[in-house]
Amino acid sequence: MNNALLPPLFQAPELKPLVESVDFDEWQNVVGSSLGEHRSTLRTPAKHAATNLLDALREWEQRSAPCRGDKRERITTVRRRTYVADARQWMRHHLHEPCGVLQVAAAVEVSPRTLQYAFLQELGHTPMAELKRLRLRYLRQLLQDPDHRTVSIAELMAQTGLLASGSTAADYRRYCGESPRETRQQTGPGYQNR
């Protein structure tokens, strides 16, 4: 397996023998099924670690499928995965900007309908749902970062492109299992309650 195709999570030298020796499809099935079975009983940080692992596995699979010589895949499937990967990459770089499906589709150079279809087929949700998920994940990272302890939660929400409102806090609670304030309080001493 070409190491450049691996997400950073799997590029550690100590993981190289494991990554090269394991059949990816088998590995994804084992990891995915075991995480799926136990996801409801995992504590919040473990849930996020499990979600991050599954995201990394999916991204790895999408990027490495053409190199693995998987001849069963249709060209439309490869294109669809490329659209989703490109759109997610663009979204990550533009989290703080207000945008909609039209802007994301234009950035990826596909029609909005094609982009919607690709996301629904590959991820099971819309591009805007994915953008919100990426923004909530980034907000969580900022809340856990000690360098951002003095910045208000509302300001951090604005930095991630989210509205500082009760509905955003409710979405965060649904995604993370705790409020933004609870996440911040777990970062340790020095937290200023703003």
C-alpha positions as CSV (number, residue, x, y, z in Angstrom):
1,M,0.0,0.0,0.0
2,N,1.3,3.4,-0.9
3,N,1.9,5.3,2.3
4,A,1.0,8.6,0.7
5,L,-2.6,7.3,0.4
6,L,-2.9,6.8,4.1
7,P,-4.6,9.4,6.4
8,P,-2.1,10.9,8.9
9,L,-3.6,8.7,11.6
10,F,-2.2,5.6,9.9
11,Q,1.2,7.0,8.8
12,A,2.9,6.3,12.1
13,P,6.0,4.1,11.5
14,E,4.9,1.6,14.2
15,L,1.6,1.0,12.3
16,K,3.2,0.4,8.9
17,P,3.6,-3.4,9.3
18,L,0.0,-3.7,10.5
19,V,-1.4,-1.5,7.7
20,E,0.5,-3.4,5.0
21,S,-0.6,-6.8,6.3
22,V,-4.3,-6.3,6.8
23,D,-6.9,-6.5,4.1
24,F,-8.7,-3.1,4.2
25,D,-12.2,-4.4,3.5
26,E,-11.9,-7.0,6.3
27,W,-10.5,-4.4,8.7
28,Q,-13.2,-1.9,8.0
29,N,-15.9,-4.5,8.5
30,V,-14.4,-5.6,11.8
31,V,-13.8,-2.1,13.1
32,G,-17.1,-0.8,11.8
33,S,-19.2,-3.6,13.2
34,S,-17.5,-3.6,16.6
35,L,-17.8,0.2,16.9
36,G,-21.4,0.1,15.7
37,E,-22.4,-2.5,18.3
38,H,-20.8,-0.6,21.2
39,R,-21.2,3.0,20.1
40,S,-24.3,3.5,22.3
41,T,-22.3,2.4,25.4
42,L,-19.2,4.4,24.7
43,R,-18.4,7.6,26.7
44,T,-18.4,10.8,24.7
45,P,-14.6,11.1,24.0
46,A,-14.5,7.4,23.0
47,K,-17.5,8.1,20.6
48,H,-15.5,10.8,18.9
49,A,-12.4,8.7,18.7
50,A,-14.5,5.9,17.1
51,T,-16.2,8.4,14.7
52,N,-12.8,9.8,13.8
53,L,-11.4,6.4,13.2
54,L,-14.3,5.4,10.9
55,D,-14.0,8.7,9.0
56,A,-10.3,8.0,8.5
57,L,-11.0,4.5,7.3
58,R,-13.7,5.7,4.8
59,E,-11.3,8.4,3.5
60,W,-8.5,5.9,3.2
61,E,-10.8,3.5,1.3
62,Q,-12.0,6.3,-1.1
63,R,-8.5,7.5,-1.8
64,S,-6.9,4.0,-2.2
65,A,-9.7,2.2,-4.1
66,P,-8.2,3.1,-7.6
67,C,-4.7,2.0,-6.5
68,R,-6.0,-1.3,-5.2
69,G,-7.1,-2.3,-8.6
70,D,-10.7,-2.8,-7.6
71,K,-12.1,-3.4,-11.0
72,R,-15.6,-4.1,-9.8
73,E,-16.3,-0.4,-9.1
74,R,-18.0,1.5,-11.8
75,I,-16.6,4.8,-13.0
76,T,-19.6,6.7,-11.7
77,T,-18.9,5.3,-8.2
78,V,-15.3,6.6,-8.4
79,R,-16.5,10.0,-9.6
80,R,-19.1,10.2,-6.9
81,R,-16.5,9.4,-4.2
82,T,-14.2,12.0,-5.7
83,Y,-16.9,14.7,-5.6
84,V,-17.6,13.9,-2.0
85,A,-13.9,13.9,-1.0
86,D,-13.2,17.1,-2.9
87,A,-16.3,18.8,-1.4
88,R,-15.3,17.8,2.1
89,Q,-11.8,19.1,1.5
90,W,-13.2,22.4,0.3
91,M,-15.6,22.6,3.3
92,R,-12.8,22.0,5.8
93,H,-10.9,25.0,4.3
94,H,-14.0,27.3,4.3
95,L,-15.7,26.4,7.6
96,H,-15.8,30.0,8.8
97,E,-17.5,31.3,5.7
98,P,-21.2,31.2,5.1
99,C,-21.9,28.9,2.2
100,G,-24.6,26.8,0.7
101,V,-24.9,23.8,-1.7
102,L,-24.5,26.1,-4.7
103,Q,-21.1,27.4,-3.5
104,V,-19.8,23.9,-2.6
105,A,-21.0,22.5,-5.9
106,A,-19.4,25.4,-7.8
107,A,-16.1,24.8,-6.0
108,V,-16.2,21.1,-6.9
109,E,-17.4,21.9,-10.5
110,V,-20.5,19.8,-10.4
111,S,-24.2,20.5,-10.3
112,P,-25.9,20.9,-6.9
113,R,-28.1,17.9,-7.7
114,T,-25.1,15.7,-8.5
115,L,-23.4,16.8,-5.3
116,Q,-26.5,16.1,-3.2
117,Y,-26.9,12.7,-4.8
118,A,-23.2,11.9,-4.3
119,F,-23.4,12.8,-0.6
120,L,-26.6,10.8,0.0
121,Q,-25.1,7.8,-1.7
122,E,-21.7,7.9,0.0
123,L,-22.4,9.3,3.4
124,G,-26.2,9.0,3.9
125,H,-26.8,12.7,4.4
126,T,-26.7,16.0,2.6
127,P,-23.7,18.3,2.0
128,M,-25.1,20.8,4.4
129,A,-25.5,18.2,7.1
130,E,-21.8,17.2,6.5
131,L,-20.8,20.9,6.7
132,K,-22.6,21.3,10.0
133,R,-21.0,18.1,11.3
134,L,-17.5,19.4,10.3
135,R,-18.2,22.7,12.0
136,L,-19.4,21.1,15.2
137,R,-16.3,18.9,15.2
138,Y,-14.1,21.9,14.7
139,L,-15.9,23.8,17.5
140,R,-15.3,20.9,19.8
141,Q,-11.5,21.0,19.0
142,L,-11.5,24.7,19.7
143,L,-13.3,24.3,23.0
144,Q,-10.8,21.6,24.1
145,D,-7.8,23.8,23.1
146,P,-6.2,25.5,26.1
147,D,-5.1,28.4,23.9
148,H,-8.8,29.3,23.3
149,R,-9.9,29.2,27.0
150,T,-10.2,33.0,27.2
151,V,-12.3,33.2,24.0
152,S,-16.1,33.1,24.6
153,I,-18.1,30.2,23.3
154,A,-20.1,32.6,21.1
155,E,-16.9,33.9,19.5
156,L,-15.7,30.3,18.9
157,M,-19.0,29.5,17.3
158,A,-18.7,32.5,15.0
159,Q,-15.1,31.3,14.1
160,T,-16.5,28.0,13.0
161,G,-19.3,29.5,10.9
162,L,-22.0,28.5,13.4
163,L,-24.6,30.9,14.8
164,A,-24.3,31.6,18.5
165,S,-27.8,30.4,19.4
166,G,-29.7,27.9,21.4
167,S,-30.3,25.7,18.4
168,T,-26.5,25.5,17.8
169,A,-26.0,24.5,21.4
170,A,-28.7,21.9,21.0
171,D,-27.1,20.5,17.8
172,Y,-23.8,20.4,19.6
173,R,-25.4,18.5,22.5
174,R,-26.9,16.0,20.0
175,Y,-23.6,15.5,18.2
176,C,-21.3,15.5,21.3
177,G,-23.5,14.3,24.1
178,E,-22.8,17.4,26.2
179,S,-23.1,21.2,26.0
180,P,-20.3,23.4,24.7
181,R,-19.8,24.7,28.3
182,E,-19.4,21.1,29.6
183,T,-16.8,20.4,26.9
184,R,-14.9,23.5,27.8
185,Q,-15.0,22.7,31.6
186,Q,-13.3,19.4,30.9
187,T,-10.2,21.2,29.5
188,G,-8.9,21.7,33.0
189,P,-8.0,24.6,35.3
190,G,-7.8,28.1,34.0
191,Y,-11.2,28.1,32.4
192,Q,-12.9,31.5,32.5
193,N,-16.6,31.2,32.6
194,R,-17.7,33.6,29.9
